Amino acid sequence: MKRTTGRNVFVTDLAKVLKKVDSAAFADRLSKAGMNGVWIRVGRGPNRDANMTDPKLSTLRSELQKVGVELWGWHVPFCADQNAASDEATKVLKWADDASLTGIVVDAERTPESPRFRGGNKEAITYLKPLTKGLETNGRGIAFSSHDQPALHADMPFEPFLDYIEDVCPQVYYTSANPQVRLRKSVNGYKALIPAGDFVSRYKPTGNITMTEDVAMPDVATCLAATSKFLDLVRGGGFKSCSFWCADNAPDEIWKLFGDTAGADLQTDLAVEPASIRSILSPTQGKAMNLDAAQLQLNIVQDYVPAGNSNRPGTRMSPTSITIHNTDNSSRGANAAAHARYMKGPDAQKRQVSWHFTVDDKFVYQSIPTNEMAWHTATRQGNETSIGIEICMNSDMADVDACYDRAALLTAWLAYRLGMHIPSNIYQHHDWSGKNCPRVLRAKKNGWADFLANVQNHFKNLEPVDAPLIALPKGNHHRSDPSARA
């Protein structure tokens, strides 16, 4: 699915923006400010926003394309009941198609003010399930945004939103009194929405700075300091995206502020591979590393089986174990990428086989999200509770030892994030079905024992990311969807 990247800016009233500057000038302004995308409001609840019928929208889209800026939309769901939730999802998909949007940002809030999300878990799932599937089918992206103060959302059903949407966009509000304090609170406090164990991987969030009229402008120096601090935190945390929210008639000083910080672009800074990044790409054996460093070393490529394929049932699961396989394919070229391609093809669908990760000596390919069931153990219990890792065994593999070490690190990294015990929750395929798999590890003297020892070594050297998190209770996260196929 399309992901949010780089810098983005929210727009509430497109007509107000384009009254101040024309489409070409606005696109140029976005480009000079280093923006990757502009996010316009598409609607609130079932009601389409006037932005969608603005006569200048088509011209704006063309001008944005010229400068390489993406056009996204954002929707405020109400979802009073399941019928309303389904209706809203259908309408948002149509609005996204009609406007040729790159993706949709879901702006769900439970604050006492109107508008607000009115439903519960069932309504959230009824809205999100067709919305995410429809957007993914049409090659569009989805992200989640909400208010930055979790205390105002005590009864908000966050779990479904976090389960269905990978990119989370926290909001940071500046105040004229001390923007740095509010910034710090939001960056470190908003993560109440994000399960601690999943923060650096599936739920890696985008960041957001919100500029409202209460900012003392043109106090550019204060705002610049806070903005730079925020971008340092975003970049230092390895985030790939951040977003800004400013008044539609924002003064020129705010756009100057964006331009002054454009040199801190996330993509550019990560591309230069600073020493701090280089040092964790090739860590010393046995040296402690945090979860972000491990993720970089794993070199994960997300290449999901399309939603709706028969071998991706979409059934939600809360994984409690990891199952290790060998691909049983020694053909030349049968690497991780090749198996990821196979899983999306007709033979895999006909046989209804799938697994979550494939590992070779250079890459990890992820084909199924870790919170979805895959068909890899030949048992219902195994499929419904265990993450499947296939280790390649192609005859032309350059570094077999590196492949198995990568698989061990992936196993440890997943177990650490998901709270699994090592080694008791690590299984062979053989443990489920009796099949001689992983046959390479089973055939080699002490092969399985040595692999588990390597997993344990990596596991004990992993460290959490240095960011204060408030985890959701594990008992109510990754809820199963009882209507999904078993």
C-alpha positions in Angstrom: 0.0 0.0 0.0 1.1 3.6 -0.7 2.8 5.1 2.3 3.1 8.7 3.5 6.5 10.1 3.0 8.4 13.4 3.5 6.7 16.6 4.6 3.0 17.2 4.1 0.6 20.0 5.0 -3.1 19.9 5.8 -5.7 22.2 4.1 -9.2 22.7 5.5 -10.7 25.3 3.1 -9.1 25.0 -0.4 -11.0 28.0 -1.7 -9.6 30.2 1.1 -6.0 29.1 0.1 -6.5 29.6 -3.6 -8.1 33.0 -3.0 -4.8 34.2 -1.6 -2.6 32.5 -4.3 -3.4 30.7 -7.6 -2.8 27.0 -8.1 0.6 27.4 -9.7 1.9 29.8 -7.0 0.6 27.5 -4.3 2.3 24.4 -5.9 5.5 26.4 -6.1 5.1 27.5 -2.5 4.7 23.9 -1.4 7.7 22.8 -3.4 10.0 25.5 -2.0 8.8 24.6 1.5 10.0 21.0 0.9 6.5 19.5 1.0 6.0 16.0 -0.3 2.2 16.3 -0.2 -0.8 18.5 0.5 -3.8 17.0 2.3 -7.2 18.5 1.6 -10.4 17.8 3.6 -12.8 15.6 1.5 -15.7 15.4 4.0 -17.1 15.1 7.5 -19.1 12.0 8.1 -21.3 11.3 5.1 -21.1 14.9 3.9 -18.8 15.7 1.0 -16.7 18.8 1.5 -16.8 21.8 -0.8 -13.2 21.2 -1.6 -14.2 18.2 -3.8 -16.3 20.4 -6.1 -13.9 23.4 -6.2 -13.5 24.4 -9.9 -9.8 24.9 -9.3 -9.1 21.4 -8.0 -8.2 19.9 -11.3 -5.9 22.8 -12.1 -4.2 22.4 -8.7 -3.7 18.7 -9.3 -2.0 19.4 -12.6 0.3 22.1 -11.0 1.2 19.8 -8.1 2.2 17.0 -10.5 4.5 19.4 -12.3 6.5 20.0 -9.1 6.2 16.4 -7.7 3.8 17.1 -4.8 1.2 14.5 -3.9 -2.5 15.3 -3.5 -4.1 13.5 -0.5 -7.5 13.9 1.2 -8.5 13.7 4.8 -11.9 12.6 6.2 -13.5 13.0 9.6 -15.6 9.9 10.3 -18.7 10.0 12.4 -20.0 6.4 12.1 -23.0 6.7 14.3 -24.0 3.1 13.6 -22.8 0.3 11.3 -25.0 1.3 8.3 -23.6 4.9 8.6 -20.1 3.6 8.9 -20.5 1.5 5.7 -22.0 4.4 3.9 -19.2 6.7 4.8 -16.5 4.3 3.7 -18.3 3.9 0.3 -18.5 7.6 -0.1 -14.9 8.3 0.8 -13.7 5.7 -1.8 -15.8 7.4 -4.4 -14.5 10.9 -3.4 -10.9 9.6 -3.6 -11.6 8.1 -7.1 -13.3 11.3 -8.4 -10.5 13.5 -7.3 -7.7 11.1 -8.2 -6.2 11.4 -4.7 -3.0 9.6 -3.8 -4.5 8.5 -0.5 -6.8 9.3 2.5 -5.9 10.4 6.0 -8.5 9.3 8.6 -8.9 12.1 11.1 -10.9 10.4 13.9 -11.4 12.3 17.2 -13.5 11.8 20.3 -13.3 15.2 21.8 -16.4 16.8 23.3 -16.6 19.2 20.4 -18.4 18.4 17.1 -17.5 16.7 14.8 -16.5 13.6 16.6 -16.4 9.8 16.0 -19.6 8.4 17.5 -19.3 4.7 17.1 -17.5 1.8 18.8 -15.3 -1.1 17.7 -17.9 -2.6 15.4 -18.5 0.8 13.7 -14.8 1.4 13.3 -14.2 -2.0 11.7 -17.3 -1.6 9.4 -15.8 1.7 8.2 -12.1 0.7 8.1 -12.3 -2.8 6.5 -13.8 -1.8 3.1 -12.0 1.6 3.1 -8.5 0.1 3.5 -9.2 -2.7 1.1 -10.7 -0.4 -1.5 -7.8 2.1 -1.2 -5.2 -0.7 -1.5 -6.9 -2.3 -4.5 -6.8 1.1 -6.3 -3.2 1.7 -5.4 -3.9 4.5 -2.9 -2.6 5.0 0.6 -4.2 5.5 4.1 -3.0 7.1 7.3 -4.5 7.9 10.7 -4.6 11.2 12.4 -6.2 12.2 15.7 -6.0 14.7 18.6 -2.7 14.9 20.5 -4.2 14.6 24.0 -5.3 11.0 24.7 -7.0 12.0 28.0 -9.7 13.6 25.9 -10.4 10.3 24.2 -11.0 7.9 27.1 -13.7 6.0 25.2 -12.3 6.2 21.7 -12.0 2.7 20.0 -8.4 3.2 18.9 -7.5 -0.5 18.5 -9.3 -1.0 15.2 -7.8 2.2 13.7 -4.3 1.0 14.8 -4.9 -2.5 13.5 -6.1 -1.5 10.0 -3.9 1.6 9.4 -0.1 1.4 9.6 0.8 5.1 9.4 -0.2 7.2 12.4 0.1 11.0 12.3 0.2 12.6 15.8 -0.6 16.3 16.0 1.5 18.8 17.7 0.0 22.2 18.6 2.1 25.3 19.1 1.1 27.9 21.7 2.4 31.4 21.9 3.5 30.8 25.5 6.1 28.1 25.0 5.8 26.0 21.8 8.8 23.8 22.8 7.0 22.5 25.9 3.8 21.6 24.0 5.9 20.1 21.2 7.8 17.9 23.6 4.6 16.8 25.3 3.0 15.8 22.1 6.0 13.9 20.6 6.6 12.0 23.7 3.1 11.8 25.1 0.9 11.2 22.1 2.3 7.7 21.9 -0.4 6.6 24.3 -2.0 5.5 21.1 0.8 3.2 20.0 1.6 -0.2 21.5 5.1 -0.1 22.9 6.0 -3.4 21.4 5.0 -2.3 17.9 6.2 1.3 17.9 9.3 1.0 15.7 7.9 -1.3 13.1 4.3 -1.7 12.0 3.0 1.4 13.9 5.9 3.7 13.1 4.1 7.0 13.1 4.5 10.1 11.1 4.9 13.3 13.1 2.8 16.5 12.9 3.3 20.1 13.8 0.1 22.1 14.1 0.3 25.9 13.6 -2.9 27.6 14.7 -3.8 31.3 15.0 -2.7 31.4 18.7 0.9 31.3 17.6 2.4 34.7 18.2 3.5 35.6 14.6 5.7 36.8 13.3 7.7 35.3 16.2 9.6 33.3 13.7 12.6 32.7 15.8 10.7 30.9 18.5 8.7 28.8 16.0 11.8 28.1 14.0 13.6 26.7 17.1 10.6 24.5 18.0 10.2 23.3 14.4 13.8 22.4 14.1 13.7 20.6 17.4 10.7 18.6 16.2 12.4 17.7 12.9 15.4 16.5 14.8 13.2 14.2 16.9 11.5 12.9 13.8 14.7 12.3 11.9 16.5 10.9 15.0 13.6 8.4 15.5 14.0 7.2 11.9 10.5 8.4 10.8 9.9 8.6 7.1 7.2 11.2 7.2 6.0 14.3 9.0 3.1 16.7 8.5 2.3 20.3 9.2 -1.1 21.9 10.0 -1.4 25.6 9.6 -4.2 28.1 9.1 -5.5 28.2 5.5 -4.8 31.9 5.4 -1.5 31.4 7.2 0.8 34.5 7.1 3.8 34.5 4.8 6.0 34.2 7.9 4.8 30.6 8.4 5.7 29.6 4.9 9.1 31.3 5.4 9.4 29.1 8.4 8.7 26.0 6.4 11.2 27.1 3.8 13.9 27.9 6.4 13.6 24.3 7.7 13.4 22.6 4.3 17.1 21.7 4.5 16.1 19.3 7.3 14.2 17.1 4.9 13.8 13.6 6.2 14.5 11.8 2.9 17.6 13.8 2.1 19.1 13.4 5.6 18.6 9.7 5.6 20.0 9.4 2.1 23.4 10.8 3.1 23.8 7.9 5.6 25.4 9.8 8.5 27.9 8.1 10.8 25.2 7.2 13.3 23.3 5.3 10.7 26.4 3.7 9.1 27.5 2.4 12.5 24.3 0.4 13.1 24.1 -1.1 9.6 27.1 -3.3 10.4 27.1 -3.8 14.2 29.8 -5.8 16.0 28.7 -9.4 16.7 27.1 -9.6 20.1 26.9 -5.8 20.5 23.7 -4.3 21.9 21.5 -2.5 19.4 18.1 -0.9 19.6 15.0 -2.1 17.7 15.4 0.6 15.0 19.0 -0.5 14.4 17.9 -4.1 14.1 15.2 -3.2 11.6 17.7 -1.3 9.4 20.1 -4.3 9.5 17.3 -6.7 8.5 16.7 -4.8 5.3 13.0 -5.5 5.2 11.1 -5.0 1.9 7.3 -4.9 2.3 5.8 -6.6 -0.8 2.4 -7.7 0.4 0.1 -10.2 -1.3 -2.8 -8.1 -2.6 -5.8 -7.9 -0.3 -8.5 -10.2 -1.7 -6.1 -12.9 -3.1 -7.4 -16.3 -1.9 -4.1 -17.0 -0.1 -4.4 -13.8 2.0 -7.6 -14.4 4.0 -7.3 -11.2 5.9 -8.3 -12.9 9.2 -6.9 -10.9 12.1 -4.7 -12.7 14.7 -2.7 -11.9 17.8 0.5 -13.9 17.2 1.9 -15.9 20.1 4.6 -17.8 18.4 7.0 -17.9 15.3 7.3 -20.9 13.0 10.6 -21.5 11.1 10.5 -23.1 7.6 13.0 -23.8 4.8 11.7 -23.0 1.3 12.6 -26.5 0.1 13.6 -24.8 -3.2 17.3 -25.1 -4.2 16.8 -23.7 -7.7 19.1 -20.9 -8.8 17.6 -17.5 -8.2 15.0 -18.8 -5.7 15.8 -16.0 -3.3 13.5 -13.9 -1.1 12.2 -11.7 -3.8 11.4 -14.7 -6.0 9.3 -16.3 -3.3 7.5 -13.0 -2.6 6.6 -12.8 -6.3 5.5 -16.5 -6.3 3.2 -15.8 -3.3 1.3 -13.2 -5.3 0.9 -15.5 -8.3 -1.8 -18.0 -9.4 -0.1 -21.2 -8.2 0.2 -20.0 -4.6 -3.5 -18.9 -4.7 -4.6 -22.2 -6.2 -2.6 -24.1 -3.5 -3.7 -21.5 -0.8 -0.2 -21.2 0.7 1.2 -18.1 2.3 3.6 -17.0 5.0 4.7 -13.7 6.5 8.5 -13.4 5.8 11.1 -14.8 3.4 14.7 -14.4 4.3 17.9 -14.7 2.1 21.5 -13.4 2.6 20.6 -9.8 1.7 17.0 -9.1 2.3 13.8 -9.9 4.3 10.6 -9.8 2.2 7.4 -9.4 4.1 4.3 -10.7 2.2 1.6 -10.8 5.0 1.1 -8.3 7.9 2.0 -9.8 11.3 -1.5 -9.2 12.5 -3.0 -11.3 9.8 -3.2 -15.1 9.6 -1.3 -16.9 6.8 -1.4 -20.6 5.6 1.9 -22.1 6.4 1.7 -24.8 9.2 -1.0 -27.2 7.7 -2.9 -26.8 11.0 -5.6 -24.4 12.0 -4.0 -23.7 15.4 -0.6 -22.9 13.9 -2.0 -20.7 11.1 -4.2 -18.8 13.5 -1.5 -18.1 16.1 2.0 -18.2 14.5 4.1 -16.0 12.2 5.7 -17.9 9.4 9.4 -17.3 8.4 10.7 -19.1 5.3 14.5 -19.4 5.0 15.8 -19.6 1.4 18.1 -22.4 0.3 18.8 -21.5 -3.4 22.0 -23.1 -4.7 23.5 -19.8 -5.9 23.2 -18.0 -2.5 26.4 -16.1 -1.9 26.5 -16.2 1.9 24.5 -19.0 3.6 25.7 -18.1 7.1 24.5 -14.5 6.6 21.1 -15.8 5.6 20.6 -17.9 8.7 21.9 -15.1 10.9 19.4 -12.7 9.3 16.6 -15.2 10.0 17.7 -15.5 13.6 17.8 -11.7 14.1 14.3 -11.4 12.4 13.0 -14.0 14.8 14.5 -12.3 17.9 13.3 -8.8 16.7 9.7 -10.1 16.2 9.7 -11.9 19.5 10.9 -8.8 21.3 8.3 -6.6 19.7 5.5 -9.0 20.3 6.3 -10.0 23.8 7.1 -13.7 23.0 9.2 -15.9 25.2 12.5 -17.2 23.7 13.0 -20.1 22.9 9.7 -21.7 24.0 7.6 -19.8 21.5 9.8 -20.6 18.5 8.6 -23.6 16.6 9.7 -25.7 13.6 7.1 -26.5 11.0 7.6 -30.1 12.1 6.2 -29.3 15.5 2.8 -28.5 14.0 2.4 -31.0 11.2 5.2 -33.5 11.4 6.7 -32.4 8.1 10.5 -32.6 7.8 10.8 -28.8 7.9 13.0 -26.7 8.2 14.8 -29.6 6.7 18.3 -27.9 6.4 18.3 -27.1 10.1 16.9 -30.5 11.0 19.5 -32.3 8.9 22.5 -30.5 10.2 24.1 -31.7 13.5 22.9 -29.3 16.2 21.4 -27.2 13.5 18.2 -26.3 15.3 19.9 -25.9 18.7 22.5 -23.6 17.1 19.8 -21.5 15.4 17.9 -21.1 18.7 21.1 -20.1 20.4 21.7 -17.4 17.8 18.1 -16.2 18.3 18.7 -16.0 22.0 21.9 -14.1 21.5 20.3 -11.5 19.3 17.3 -11.3 21.7 19.4 -10.5 24.8 21.3 -7.8 22.9 18.2 -6.0 21.7 17.2 -2.8 23.5 14.0 -0.6 23.3 14.0 2.7 21.5 14.7 5.6 23.8 11.3 7.1 23.6 8.8 7.2 26.5 5.8 5.2 25.5 2.4 4.5 27.2 1.4 1.1 25.9 -2.1 0.0 25.4 -3.2 -3.0 27.4 -2.1 -6.1 25.6 -5.3 -7.9 26.3 -7.4 -5.7 24.1 -5.1 -5.1 21.1 -5.1 -6.9 17.8 -8.7 -7.9 18.2 -9.8 -10.8 16.1 -12.5 -10.2 13.5 -15.1 -12.9 14.1 -16.6 -12.4 10.7 -13.3 -13.2 8.9 -12.6 -16.5 7.3 -11.1 -19.1 9.6 
